[in-house]
Amino acid sequence: MKSYLDILERLGYVMPNELGVSLILNSLNEDYDQFVQNYNMHMGKTIDELHAMLKLYEKGIPKKAETPAVLAIREGKIQKDKKNHEGKK
């Protein structure tokens, strides 16, 4: 998000600090809820200071267990319901 604000600044559109901070804080997921609450109690930081604080906070967030994205398929065989086929014999 900070990179977008930097690009806007290079293009000549300087976003007010309060708006930039609000955009950044609102874009964070629930892992950062405690950080956002703490930040709101100690307002007045610049975007660069906020960025440094977020990088430091991110190091302390526990990593979530990775969920396998692909399910294993047994060599292309399709498992059929045995109840439907037992009566057809």
Contacts in CASP RR format, 6 or more apart in sequence:
PFRMAT RR
TARGET T0000
AUTHOR 0000-0000-0000
METHOD contacts of the structure
MODEL  1
MKSYLDILERLGYVMPNELGVSLILNSLNEDYDQFVQNYNMHMGKTIDEL
HAMLKLYEKGIPKKAETPAVLAIREGKIQKDKKNHEGKK
1 23 0 8 1.000
1 24 0 8 1.000
1 27 0 8 1.000
2 24 0 8 1.000
2 47 0 8 1.000
2 51 0 8 1.000
5 15 0 8 1.000
5 20 0 8 1.000
5 23 0 8 1.000
5 24 0 8 1.000
5 47 0 8 1.000
8 14 0 8 1.000
8 15 0 8 1.000
9 15 0 8 1.000
15 23 0 8 1.000
17 46 0 8 1.000
17 47 0 8 1.000
20 47 0 8 1.000
21 45 0 8 1.000
21 47 0 8 1.000
21 50 0 8 1.000
24 47 0 8 1.000
24 50 0 8 1.000
24 51 0 8 1.000
24 54 0 8 1.000
25 36 0 8 1.000
25 39 0 8 1.000
25 40 0 8 1.000
25 50 0 8 1.000
28 35 0 8 1.000
28 36 0 8 1.000
28 54 0 8 1.000
31 61 0 8 1.000
32 54 0 8 1.000
32 57 0 8 1.000
32 61 0 8 1.000
35 53 0 8 1.000
35 54 0 8 1.000
35 57 0 8 1.000
39 45 0 8 1.000
39 50 0 8 1.000
39 53 0 8 1.000
45 53 0 8 1.000
END
